[in-house]
Amino acid sequence: MKNNYVATILLLVGLVACKNQPEKADYKIQGVPFNEVKINDQFWLPKIETNRTVTIPASFAKCEETGRVESFVKAAQKEGKFNTEFPFDDTDIYKTIEGAAYSMTVHPDPKLDRYVDSLITILGKAQEPDGYLYTARTIDPLHPHKWSGNERWVQESVLSHELYNSGHLFEAAAAHFQATGKRNFLDIALKNADLLDHVFGPGKRNDAPGHEIVEMGLVKLYRITGEKKYLDLAKFFIDSRGKENDQKKAYSQDHKPLIQQDEAVGHAVRAGYLYAGVADVAALTGNTEYLLAIDKIWENMVSKKLYITGGIGARHQGEAFGDNYELPNLTAYNETCAAIANVYWNYRMFLLHGDSKYIDVLERSLYNGVISGIGLDGKSFFYPNPLECDMHFKFNRGETLDRQPWFDCSCCPTNMCRFLASVPGYIYAQGASCVYVNLFAQSSSTIQLNKKLLVTILQETQYPWDGGVKISVSPEKVSQFALCLRIPGWAGNQVVPSDLYSFITPETDSVLVTINGEKFQYKTEKGYAVIDREWKQGDVVNYNLPMSIRRVEANKNVTDNAGKVALERGPIVYCLEGKDNGPELLKLSLADSSKLTKSFNSGELSGVVSISGEAQMEDGKKVTSQKFTAIPYFAWNNRGANEMMVWINRK
């Protein structure tokens, strides 16, 4: 179903230069595309399959049911009223098509392909002759959506989301072109991009995108077409920020020029998309000022504004980052889309710097803050992801802490559609004479190293429940190169790459590596166990990561977690849920001396390792012991709404 060349140039960040184009600046490290990684593990494969068979079809059905598709029909007819609540609702169709495209890349599906084509036909008819595609205005230009302004673009830096819609259009069209080789959707996107290039730029409109993502989308189009104008426009949008040096515009990261920013501020999803786009443009242009800026912003985020679950965005007001060390639990917002944006950003930071610390943050977000946003059934979702639930608190749009099949603002469900299908693309990467193993999942891939040597990697593991990893390395001929195995921070004594969290007791077990049964003394570089040797077919590396149950405490400046402890095992953050521990669990405390044990239950919550031990309950002056059970945070609220907490009192 797919054009093999096209499949190579895209994936999420499209890391290979276009055919017949001269060699360009780019990321020095390149990801191995998700469609070139065959995954067959017991953790991710069921989730990816559920996304393919449940989440994507359910999202398309909701787009039909809620009138999102009908809005495009009305736009083509130029009559009626806009169907839904928000002007960015067009993007729910784009994101679901993107997820379907990724899915079809791996699982050809003629029926789905025809359905997507039928939607693309509707989208094309809704596009105006000059390329404008925005149903909230086109349906009735004299009475557009209240956020849109009376003319095109005049509210872009505030609320209209015109460029945000374009960004998701570009991302989806690039994915569809990758999956099918067909240009029907791509041509719609290019027509819209050409309009943006005509309207925006030096001497033309100079609006900073209010909700970023158009920057990443334009880079995708540049990689496909080789048209430098798209890359130039992405850079122009980045440089358009902060013209007025107005702190009130921090919500959309428009308070100062990007190169002067050094703190993660404002709406967390917008921020994550911006920083990912900046990384793309920096890689392609060699802009060192961009690199310095996002390095500083990353340091601020990871040392002062990152939740232990990898979530970002402490405040429900503005769905925004809070002040330094402002990390409340009950009111934590941690939008699912923000966790996804955090993965996008950190992956690009790894591609820029080759340091495992970025994958540490990515993994923490992936296994906790991202997949907590979708139910095990594949069709129920969280918008916010707090670290505590008392069954009374409600967020700014009235979201209750029970999983929902859809939201009026359904950016998170459709974002999960496109993200989950791409997860295998984060496992492996390659640099100059180096194969990186970043994530541990039972999988295989054949990688072309240095554009000439084919190396097949086969990974066998029960991760994240077991730390044993067996990697078979088979080059097509005996060859010298390095295998770089990530040593997760949690496998040593670093919760995150800062002092924001720390383990209460040190890890005593070490990371062990054997090659063909013999212990190997590896060297460590940027958080990787580097095995640089002459490899031959059938060489086997056994990699053992310690999987102790660890207690974590927060930096003393995080006042909400003073005197509290959290539990981790491997990459998994745990929580206590009322279903297992009763309705008074928020009164429980866990002594440092309490013995903790693990157990695997294949039938509970689709198969998870749980942690149990003795906790204390104080009732007046009486203290009693009570057995407790902790489950992975990502799995909570799959058995009905009930109380939950990640951080437990130590006394």
C-alpha positions as CSV (number, residue, x, y, z in Angstrom):
1,M,0.0,0.0,0.0
2,K,2.9,2.3,0.5
3,N,5.7,3.9,-1.4
4,N,8.8,2.6,0.4
5,Y,10.8,5.8,-0.3
6,V,8.1,8.0,1.1
7,A,7.9,5.8,4.2
8,T,11.6,6.5,4.8
9,I,11.3,10.3,4.6
10,L,8.5,10.9,7.0
11,L,7.6,9.4,10.4
12,L,7.0,12.0,13.1
13,V,9.9,14.3,12.4
14,G,10.8,13.1,8.8
15,L,14.5,12.7,9.3
16,V,15.8,11.9,5.9
17,A,16.3,14.5,3.1
18,C,14.0,14.4,0.1
19,K,15.0,12.5,-3.0
20,N,17.0,14.4,-5.6
21,Q,17.6,17.2,-3.1
22,P,21.2,18.1,-2.1
23,E,22.4,17.1,1.3
24,K,21.0,19.5,3.9
25,A,21.6,20.3,7.5
26,D,19.5,18.1,9.8
27,Y,19.5,16.2,13.0
28,K,22.8,14.4,13.5
29,I,20.9,11.5,15.0
30,Q,18.0,10.0,13.0
31,G,15.0,8.1,14.3
32,V,14.1,4.7,12.9
33,P,10.6,5.2,11.5
34,F,7.8,3.4,13.3
35,N,6.8,1.5,10.1
36,E,10.3,0.0,10.0
37,V,9.9,-1.4,13.6
38,K,7.9,-4.5,14.1
39,I,6.6,-4.6,17.7
40,N,5.1,-7.7,19.2
41,D,5.3,-7.2,23.0
42,Q,2.6,-7.7,25.5
43,F,2.5,-4.1,26.7
44,W,2.5,-1.8,23.6
45,L,1.1,-4.1,20.9
46,P,-2.3,-4.5,22.6
47,K,-2.6,-0.7,23.1
48,I,-1.6,0.0,19.4
49,E,-4.1,-2.7,18.3
50,T,-6.9,-1.2,20.4
51,N,-6.1,2.2,18.9
52,R,-6.4,0.7,15.4
53,T,-9.6,-1.3,16.0
54,V,-11.4,0.8,18.6
55,T,-10.0,4.4,19.2
56,I,-9.7,5.4,15.5
57,P,-13.1,4.1,14.4
58,A,-14.8,5.6,17.6
59,S,-13.2,9.0,16.9
60,F,-14.3,9.0,13.3
61,A,-17.8,8.1,14.5
62,K,-17.8,11.0,17.0
63,C,-16.6,13.3,14.3
64,E,-19.7,12.3,12.3
65,E,-22.1,12.3,15.3
66,T,-21.0,15.7,16.6
67,G,-21.3,17.5,13.3
68,R,-17.6,18.0,12.7
69,V,-17.8,16.4,9.3
70,E,-21.0,18.2,8.5
71,S,-19.3,21.5,9.1
72,F,-17.1,20.8,6.1
73,V,-20.1,19.9,4.0
74,K,-21.7,23.2,5.0
75,A,-18.6,25.1,4.2
76,A,-18.6,23.6,0.7
77,Q,-22.2,24.7,0.3
78,K,-21.6,28.0,2.1
79,E,-24.8,27.9,4.0
80,G,-26.1,27.0,7.5
81,K,-24.4,27.5,10.9
82,F,-21.1,26.2,12.3
83,N,-22.0,23.0,14.0
84,T,-19.7,22.7,17.1
85,E,-18.4,24.9,19.9
86,F,-14.8,25.7,19.0
87,P,-13.2,26.9,15.7
88,F,-10.4,24.4,16.1
89,D,-12.8,21.4,16.0
90,D,-11.8,20.9,12.3
91,T,-8.6,19.5,13.6
92,D,-10.3,16.5,15.2
93,I,-10.9,15.1,11.7
94,Y,-7.3,15.9,10.7
95,K,-5.8,14.2,13.7
96,T,-8.0,11.1,13.3
97,I,-7.0,10.9,9.6
98,E,-3.4,11.1,10.7
99,G,-3.9,8.2,13.1
100,A,-5.6,6.2,10.5
101,A,-2.8,6.9,8.0
102,Y,-0.1,5.7,10.5
103,S,-2.2,2.7,11.1
104,M,-2.6,1.9,7.4
105,T,1.1,2.2,6.9
106,V,1.5,-0.9,9.0
107,H,-1.9,-2.5,8.5
108,P,-3.2,-1.9,5.0
109,D,-7.0,-1.5,5.2
110,P,-8.8,-0.9,1.8
111,K,-12.1,-0.1,3.6
112,L,-10.5,2.5,5.8
113,D,-8.6,3.9,2.9
114,R,-11.8,4.4,0.9
115,Y,-13.5,6.1,3.9
116,V,-10.6,8.4,4.5
117,D,-10.6,9.3,0.8
118,S,-14.3,10.2,1.1
119,L,-13.5,12.5,4.0
120,I,-10.7,14.1,2.0
121,T,-13.1,14.8,-0.9
122,I,-15.4,16.6,1.6
123,L,-12.4,18.6,3.0
124,G,-11.3,19.6,-0.5
125,K,-14.7,20.9,-1.5
126,A,-14.8,23.0,1.7
127,Q,-11.5,24.7,0.8
128,E,-11.8,28.1,-0.7
129,P,-10.3,28.8,-4.1
130,D,-7.2,30.5,-2.7
131,G,-6.5,27.7,-0.3
132,Y,-8.2,29.0,2.9
133,L,-9.7,26.1,4.9
134,Y,-11.4,27.1,8.1
135,T,-15.1,26.1,8.4
136,A,-15.8,28.5,11.3
137,R,-15.6,31.3,8.8
138,T,-16.3,29.8,5.4
139,I,-19.8,28.5,6.3
140,D,-21.0,32.1,6.9
141,P,-18.3,34.7,6.3
142,L,-20.6,37.5,7.5
143,H,-21.2,35.8,10.8
144,P,-18.0,33.8,11.7
145,H,-17.3,32.2,15.0
146,K,-17.1,34.7,17.8
147,W,-13.3,33.9,18.3
148,S,-12.5,34.3,14.6
149,G,-12.7,38.1,14.0
150,N,-14.6,39.8,11.2
151,E,-11.7,39.2,8.8
152,R,-9.2,36.5,8.2
153,W,-6.2,36.3,10.6
154,V,-7.1,39.4,12.7
155,Q,-7.6,37.3,15.8
156,E,-4.9,34.7,15.0
157,S,-2.6,35.7,17.8
158,V,-5.5,35.5,20.3
159,L,-8.2,32.9,19.7
160,S,-9.0,32.2,16.1
161,H,-6.7,29.1,15.7
162,E,-6.6,29.5,11.9
163,L,-2.9,28.6,11.8
164,Y,-3.4,25.9,14.4
165,N,-5.9,24.3,12.1
166,S,-3.4,24.6,9.2
167,G,-0.7,22.9,11.3
168,H,-2.7,19.9,12.0
169,L,-3.8,19.8,8.4
170,F,-0.2,19.7,7.3
171,E,0.7,17.0,9.8
172,A,-2.2,14.8,8.7
173,A,-1.6,15.3,5.0
174,A,2.0,14.3,5.4
175,A,1.1,11.1,7.2
176,H,-1.5,10.3,4.6
177,F,1.0,10.8,1.8
178,Q,3.4,8.5,3.7
179,A,0.8,5.8,4.1
180,T,-0.7,5.8,0.6
181,G,1.6,7.6,-1.8
182,K,-1.6,9.5,-2.9
183,R,-1.5,13.3,-3.3
184,N,-5.2,14.1,-2.8
185,F,-4.8,15.3,0.8
186,L,-1.3,16.6,0.3
187,D,-2.4,18.9,-2.5
188,I,-5.0,20.4,-0.2
189,A,-2.4,21.0,2.4
190,L,0.1,22.5,-0.1
191,K,-2.5,24.8,-1.4
192,N,-3.2,26.1,2.1
193,A,0.5,26.4,2.9
194,D,1.0,28.4,-0.3
195,L,-1.7,30.8,0.9
196,L,0.1,31.2,4.2
197,D,3.3,31.9,2.4
198,H,1.5,34.6,0.3
199,V,-0.1,36.2,3.4
200,F,2.7,36.0,6.0
201,G,6.3,36.9,5.9
202,P,8.7,39.8,5.8
203,G,6.8,42.9,4.6
204,K,3.5,41.0,5.0
205,R,1.4,39.9,8.0
206,N,3.5,39.4,11.1
207,D,1.1,37.6,13.4
208,A,2.6,35.1,16.0
209,P,0.5,31.9,15.9
210,G,-1.7,31.9,18.9
211,H,-1.7,28.1,19.3
212,E,1.5,26.7,17.9
213,I,1.9,23.6,15.7
214,V,2.0,25.2,12.2
215,E,5.8,25.3,12.7
216,M,6.1,21.5,12.9
217,G,3.6,21.1,10.1
218,L,5.5,23.4,7.7
219,V,8.7,21.5,8.4
220,K,6.9,18.3,7.4
221,L,5.9,19.9,4.1
222,Y,9.5,21.1,3.5
223,R,10.8,17.6,4.0
224,I,8.4,16.2,1.5
225,T,8.7,18.8,-1.2
226,G,12.1,20.3,-0.6
227,E,10.5,23.8,-1.0
228,K,12.5,26.0,1.3
229,K,9.7,28.6,1.5
230,Y,7.9,26.3,4.0
231,L,11.0,26.1,6.2
232,D,11.5,29.8,6.0
233,L,7.9,30.4,7.0
234,A,8.2,28.1,10.0
235,K,11.2,30.2,11.1
236,F,9.3,33.4,10.4
237,F,6.5,32.3,12.7
238,I,9.0,31.5,15.5
239,D,10.7,34.9,15.0
240,S,7.4,36.8,15.1
241,R,7.0,36.1,18.8
242,G,7.5,38.7,21.5
243,K,7.3,41.9,19.3
244,E,5.7,43.9,22.1
245,N,7.5,42.3,25.1
246,D,4.1,42.1,26.9
247,Q,4.1,39.7,29.8
248,K,0.3,39.3,29.4
249,K,1.1,37.3,26.2
250,A,3.0,34.6,28.1
251,Y,-0.1,32.4,27.8
252,S,0.9,31.8,24.1
253,Q,4.7,32.2,24.6
254,D,4.4,35.6,22.9
255,H,5.7,37.7,25.8
256,K,9.3,38.1,24.5
257,P,11.3,36.9,21.5
258,L,11.9,33.2,21.5
259,I,15.7,33.6,21.8
260,Q,15.2,35.6,25.0
261,Q,13.0,33.1,26.7
262,D,14.4,30.9,29.4
263,E,11.4,29.6,31.3
264,A,8.5,27.2,30.4
265,V,5.5,29.4,30.6
266,G,1.9,29.7,29.5
267,H,-0.4,27.1,27.9
268,A,1.5,23.8,28.2
269,V,0.4,22.2,25.0
270,R,1.2,25.3,22.9
271,A,4.6,25.5,24.6
272,G,5.5,21.9,23.9
273,Y,4.5,22.2,20.3
274,L,6.5,25.5,19.9
275,Y,9.6,24.0,21.5
276,A,9.4,20.9,19.3
277,G,9.0,23.2,16.2
278,V,12.0,25.3,17.3
279,A,14.1,22.1,17.6
280,D,13.1,21.1,14.0
281,V,14.0,24.5,12.6
282,A,17.2,24.7,14.6
283,A,18.3,21.3,13.3
284,L,17.6,22.3,9.7
285,T,19.1,25.8,9.8
286,G,21.9,25.4,12.4
287,N,20.4,28.2,14.4
288,T,22.5,28.1,17.7
289,E,20.4,30.9,19.4
290,Y,17.3,28.6,19.1
291,L,19.3,25.8,20.7
292,L,20.4,27.9,23.6
293,A,16.9,29.1,24.2
294,I,15.2,25.7,24.2
295,D,18.1,24.2,26.3
296,K,17.4,26.8,29.0
297,I,13.6,26.3,28.8
298,W,14.1,22.6,29.1
299,E,16.3,22.9,32.1
300,N,13.6,25.1,33.8
301,M,10.9,22.6,33.0
302,V,12.7,19.5,34.1
303,S,14.1,21.0,37.3
304,K,11.0,23.0,38.5
305,K,7.8,22.3,36.5
306,L,7.7,18.6,35.7
307,Y,5.3,16.2,37.5
308,I,6.6,12.8,38.6
309,T,4.3,11.3,36.0
310,G,5.9,13.3,33.2
311,G,2.9,15.5,33.0
312,I,3.3,19.3,32.5
313,G,0.8,22.1,33.1
314,A,0.0,22.6,36.8
315,R,-2.8,25.1,36.5
316,H,-6.3,24.4,35.2
317,Q,-6.6,28.2,34.6
318,G,-5.1,28.6,31.2
319,E,-4.1,24.9,31.1
320,A,-0.7,26.4,31.9
321,F,2.6,25.9,33.6
322,G,2.6,27.4,37.1
323,D,5.4,29.2,38.9
324,N,8.6,27.3,39.8
325,Y,7.9,24.4,42.1
326,E,4.2,24.9,41.8
327,L,3.1,21.3,41.5
328,P,-0.2,20.7,43.3
329,N,-1.7,17.2,43.2
330,L,-5.5,17.6,43.5
331,T,-5.7,20.5,41.1
332,A,-2.9,19.4,38.8
333,Y,-4.1,19.8,35.2
334,N,-1.6,17.8,33.2
335,E,-3.6,17.8,30.0
336,T,-3.1,14.6,28.0
337,C,-2.1,16.7,24.9
338,A,0.6,18.3,27.0
339,A,2.1,15.0,27.9
340,I,2.1,14.1,24.1
341,A,3.7,17.4,23.3
342,N,6.3,16.7,26.0
343,V,7.2,13.5,24.2
344,Y,7.5,15.3,20.9
345,W,9.8,18.0,22.4
346,N,12.0,15.6,24.3
347,Y,12.5,13.3,21.4
348,R,13.8,16.2,19.3
349,M,16.1,17.3,22.1
350,F,17.6,13.8,22.0
351,L,18.0,14.0,18.2
352,L,19.8,17.3,18.7
353,H,22.1,16.3,21.6
354,G,22.3,12.5,21.8
355,D,21.8,12.5,25.5
356,S,19.7,9.8,27.3
357,K,18.3,12.3,29.8
358,Y,15.8,13.4,27.2
359,I,14.6,9.9,26.6
360,D,14.3,9.5,30.4
361,V,11.8,12.3,30.4
362,L,10.1,11.0,27.3
363,E,9.8,7.5,28.8
364,R,8.4,8.9,32.1
365,S,5.7,10.9,30.1
366,L,5.0,8.0,27.8
367,Y,4.4,5.3,30.4
368,N,2.6,7.5,32.9
369,G,1.3,10.9,31.7
370,V,0.3,9.9,28.2
371,I,-1.4,6.6,28.5
372,S,-3.2,7.6,31.7
373,G,-5.2,9.8,29.3
374,I,-6.9,6.8,27.6
375,G,-8.9,4.0,29.2
376,L,-8.0,0.4,28.7
377,D,-11.1,0.1,26.6
378,G,-9.7,2.5,24.0
379,K,-12.8,4.7,24.0
380,S,-12.8,6.5,27.3
381,F,-10.5,9.4,28.1
382,F,-9.1,11.9,30.6
383,Y,-8.5,15.5,29.6
384,P,-6.7,16.5,32.8
385,N,-4.5,14.0,34.7
386,P,-4.3,15.0,38.3
387,L,-2.2,13.1,40.9
388,E,-5.0,13.0,43.5
389,C,-8.8,12.6,43.4
390,D,-11.2,13.2,46.2
391,M,-14.4,12.9,44.0
392,H,-15.4,16.5,44.6
393,F,-13.1,18.8,42.7
394,K,-14.0,19.9,39.2
395,F,-11.9,21.7,36.6
396,N,-12.6,24.9,34.8
397,R,-14.8,23.3,32.1
398,G,-16.5,21.2,34.7
399,E,-14.7,18.0,33.8
400,T,-15.2,15.4,36.5
401,L,-12.6,12.8,37.2
402,D,-14.3,9.9,35.5
403,R,-13.3,8.8,32.0
404,Q,-15.5,10.3,29.2
405,P,-16.2,9.0,25.7
406,W,-15.7,12.5,24.2
407,F,-15.5,16.2,25.2
408,D,-16.8,19.4,23.7
409,C,-13.1,20.2,23.3
410,S,-11.9,16.7,22.1
411,C,-8.3,17.5,21.3
412,C,-7.1,14.8,23.6
413,P,-9.0,11.7,22.2
414,T,-8.0,12.5,18.6
415,N,-4.4,13.3,19.6
416,M,-4.2,9.8,21.1
417,C,-5.3,8.4,17.8
418,R,-2.4,9.8,16.0
419,F,0.2,9.3,18.8
420,L,-0.3,5.7,19.8
421,A,0.1,4.4,16.3
422,S,3.6,6.0,16.1
423,V,5.0,4.7,19.4
424,P,7.4,2.1,17.8
425,G,9.2,5.0,16.2
426,Y,10.7,6.0,19.6
427,I,12.4,2.7,20.3
428,Y,15.5,2.9,18.0
429,A,17.7,5.6,16.5
430,Q,21.0,5.8,14.7
431,G,23.9,8.1,14.6
432,A,27.3,8.0,12.9
433,S,28.3,4.3,13.2
434,C,26.0,3.9,16.2
435,V,22.6,2.1,16.8
436,Y,20.7,3.5,19.8
437,V,18.3,1.4,21.8
438,N,16.2,4.0,23.6
439,L,13.1,2.1,24.8
440,F,12.7,-1.5,25.7
441,A,10.0,-3.4,24.0
442,Q,9.8,-6.7,22.3
443,S,10.5,-5.7,18.7
444,S,12.7,-6.0,15.7
445,S,14.0,-3.7,13.0
446,T,16.6,-3.7,10.2
447,I,18.6,-0.5,10.2
448,Q,20.7,0.8,7.4
449,L,23.8,2.1,9.2
450,N,25.9,4.8,7.4
451,K,23.6,4.3,4.4
452,K,25.4,1.1,3.5
453,L,25.4,-1.6,6.3
454,L,22.2,-3.4,7.1
455,V,21.9,-4.4,10.8
456,T,19.0,-6.4,12.2
457,I,18.1,-5.8,15.8
458,L,15.8,-8.2,17.6
459,Q,14.8,-7.3,21.2
460,E,13.1,-9.7,23.6
461,T,11.8,-8.5,26.9
462,Q,8.8,-8.4,29.3
463,Y,9.5,-4.7,30.0
464,P,8.2,-2.7,31.8
465,W,7.3,-5.5,34.3
466,D,10.7,-7.2,34.1
467,G,14.1,-5.6,33.6
468,G,15.7,-8.4,31.5
469,V,16.4,-7.4,27.9
470,K,17.9,-9.7,25.3
471,I,19.1,-8.1,22.1
472,S,20.3,-10.1,19.1
473,V,22.5,-8.1,16.8
474,S,23.0,-9.4,13.2
475,P,24.8,-7.2,10.7
476,E,24.8,-8.5,7.1
477,K,28.6,-8.9,7.3
478,V,31.1,-8.7,10.1
479,S,31.4,-5.0,10.9
480,Q,32.6,-2.5,13.6
481,F,30.0,-0.2,15.0
482,A,28.6,0.8,18.4
483,L,25.5,-0.4,20.1
484,C,24.3,2.3,22.5
485,L,22.0,0.9,25.2
486,R,20.2,3.5,27.3
487,I,20.8,3.3,31.0
488,P,17.6,4.8,32.5
489,G,18.1,7.3,35.2
490,W,15.8,5.3,37.5
491,A,18.1,2.3,37.1
492,G,20.7,4.2,39.0
493,N,19.8,7.0,41.4
494,Q,18.2,9.7,39.3
495,V,14.5,10.0,39.2
496,V,14.6,12.9,36.6
497,P,17.6,14.8,35.2
498,S,17.5,17.3,38.0
499,D,17.1,17.5,41.8
500,L,13.3,18.0,41.5
501,Y,12.8,14.4,42.8
502,S,15.1,11.9,44.5
503,F,15.1,8.3,45.6
504,I,15.0,7.9,49.4
505,T,17.3,4.9,49.3
506,P,20.0,4.2,46.7
507,E,19.8,1.4,44.2
508,T,22.2,-1.4,45.2
509,D,21.9,-3.5,42.1
510,S,23.9,-2.5,39.1
511,V,23.1,-2.6,35.4
512,L,24.7,-5.8,33.9
513,V,25.6,-6.4,30.3
514,T,26.8,-9.7,28.9
515,I,27.8,-10.5,25.3
516,N,27.4,-14.1,24.1
517,G,27.2,-15.1,27.8
518,E,30.3,-13.3,28.9
519,K,30.2,-10.2,31.2
520,F,31.2,-7.1,29.3
521,Q,32.6,-3.9,30.8
522,Y,31.0,-1.1,28.9
523,K,31.9,2.5,28.9
524,T,29.2,5.1,29.6
525,E,28.6,8.2,27.4
526,K,25.7,10.6,27.8
527,G,23.7,8.0,29.7
528,Y,24.3,5.1,27.3
529,A,26.2,1.9,27.8
530,V,28.3,2.0,24.6
531,I,29.5,-1.3,23.2
532,D,31.8,-0.5,20.4
533,R,33.1,-3.7,18.8
534,E,33.2,-5.9,15.8
535,W,29.8,-7.5,15.4
536,K,28.8,-10.7,13.6
537,Q,25.5,-12.3,12.8
538,G,23.9,-13.9,15.9
539,D,25.7,-11.9,18.6
540,V,23.5,-11.7,21.7
541,V,23.6,-9.0,24.3
542,N,21.8,-9.6,27.6
543,Y,21.0,-6.4,29.4
544,N,19.6,-6.5,33.0
545,L,18.0,-3.4,34.5
546,P,17.3,-3.5,38.3
547,M,13.6,-3.4,39.0
548,S,13.5,-2.5,42.7
549,I,10.5,-0.9,44.2
550,R,11.7,2.7,44.9
551,R,10.4,5.4,47.2
552,V,10.6,8.9,45.9
553,E,10.5,12.3,47.7
554,A,10.1,15.7,46.1
555,N,12.4,18.7,46.4
556,K,11.7,20.6,49.6
557,N,10.5,23.6,47.5
558,V,7.5,21.5,46.3
559,T,5.5,22.3,49.3
560,D,2.5,20.2,48.3
561,N,4.6,17.1,48.7
562,A,6.3,17.9,52.0
563,G,6.4,14.8,54.2
564,K,5.1,12.6,51.4
565,V,6.4,9.7,49.4
566,A,5.7,8.3,45.9
567,L,6.3,4.7,44.7
568,E,8.0,3.7,41.4
569,R,9.2,0.5,39.9
570,G,11.1,0.7,36.7
571,P,9.5,3.4,34.5
572,I,6.1,3.0,36.2
573,V,4.7,5.5,38.7
574,Y,2.2,4.0,41.1
575,C,-0.9,5.3,42.9
576,L,-3.4,4.1,45.5
577,E,-7.0,3.8,44.3
578,G,-10.1,3.6,46.4
579,K,-11.2,0.4,44.6
580,D,-8.4,-1.5,46.3
581,N,-8.0,0.5,49.5
582,G,-11.4,1.8,50.6
583,P,-12.9,5.3,50.6
584,E,-10.6,6.7,53.3
585,L,-7.4,6.1,51.4
586,L,-6.4,9.8,51.6
587,K,-5.9,9.3,55.3
588,L,-3.4,6.5,54.9
589,S,0.3,6.9,55.6
590,L,3.2,4.8,54.6
591,A,6.2,4.4,57.0
592,D,9.6,4.2,55.5
593,S,10.1,0.9,57.3
594,S,7.1,-0.8,55.7
595,K,8.1,-3.8,53.6
596,L,6.9,-3.6,50.0
597,T,6.3,-6.5,47.7
598,K,5.3,-6.8,44.0
599,S,3.0,-9.3,42.3
600,F,1.8,-9.7,38.7
601,N,-1.9,-10.2,38.0
602,S,-2.6,-11.2,34.4
603,G,-6.3,-10.7,34.7
604,E,-6.5,-7.4,36.5
605,L,-6.3,-4.2,34.5
606,S,-5.1,-6.1,31.4
607,G,-2.2,-7.4,33.3
608,V,-0.1,-5.3,35.6
609,V,2.4,-5.5,38.4
610,S,1.0,-4.2,41.6
611,I,2.7,-3.2,44.8
612,S,1.4,-4.1,48.3
613,G,2.4,-3.5,51.9
614,E,1.3,-2.3,55.3
615,A,0.0,1.3,55.7
616,Q,-1.3,3.1,58.7
617,M,-4.7,4.7,59.2
618,E,-5.2,7.3,61.9
619,D,-8.7,7.7,63.3
620,G,-8.7,10.2,66.1
621,K,-6.0,9.1,68.5
622,K,-6.0,5.5,67.3
623,V,-3.5,4.3,64.7
624,T,-4.2,0.9,63.0
625,S,-2.4,-1.0,60.3
626,Q,-4.0,-1.7,57.0
627,K,-2.9,-3.6,54.0
628,F,-2.7,-1.5,50.8
629,T,-2.3,-2.1,47.1
630,A,-0.8,0.3,44.6
631,I,-1.4,0.0,40.9
632,P,0.2,1.7,37.9
633,Y,-0.9,5.3,37.7
634,F,-1.8,5.0,34.0
635,A,-4.4,2.3,34.9
636,W,-6.5,4.2,37.5
637,N,-10.2,4.9,37.0
638,N,-10.7,1.9,34.7
639,R,-13.0,0.3,37.3
640,G,-15.2,3.3,38.0
641,A,-14.6,6.7,39.6
642,N,-13.1,6.6,43.0
643,E,-10.5,8.3,45.2
644,M,-6.8,8.2,44.2
645,M,-3.5,9.5,45.3
646,V,0.1,9.3,44.0
647,W,1.8,11.1,46.9
648,I,1.3,9.3,50.3
649,N,2.0,10.7,53.8
650,R,5.2,9.2,55.3
651,K,4.0,9.8,58.9
